[in-house]
Amino acid sequence: LSVNNAIRPRNDSRGKDVWTLNASTGDCEDYVITKRSRLIKMGLPAGALRIAYAKTRAGEGHAVLIVKTSQGDYVLDNRTNAIKLKAQAGLRFISISGANPKSWTGA
């Protein structure tokens, strides 16, 4: 929640996708990597956190953070402060990182 309030939404410049940690303004990827970093600092294991690329209901590309728990996979999305189960997030998942965020697979 604090990350959603700390970053002011702004799309990257046309044709230039920059991922910025702890940005003051940024797009969905900036929210994702900032949330991931803060959760790791708070003690969550990095292996429980996944970066996902999805399509919104409107067909727009969107990145979210997924937290894997024994109760299910939860989605942290900058478009809402509600934490939802992956199946209830209203997204069509295209690809998801592994425990290593540099390794991705299809959803």
Secondary structure, 3 states (H helix, E strand, C coil): CHHHHHCEECCCCCCCCCCCCCCCEECHHHHHHHHHHHHHHCCCCHHHEEEEEEECCCCCEEEEEEEEECCEEEEECCCCCCCEEHHHCCCEEEEEECCCCCCEEEC
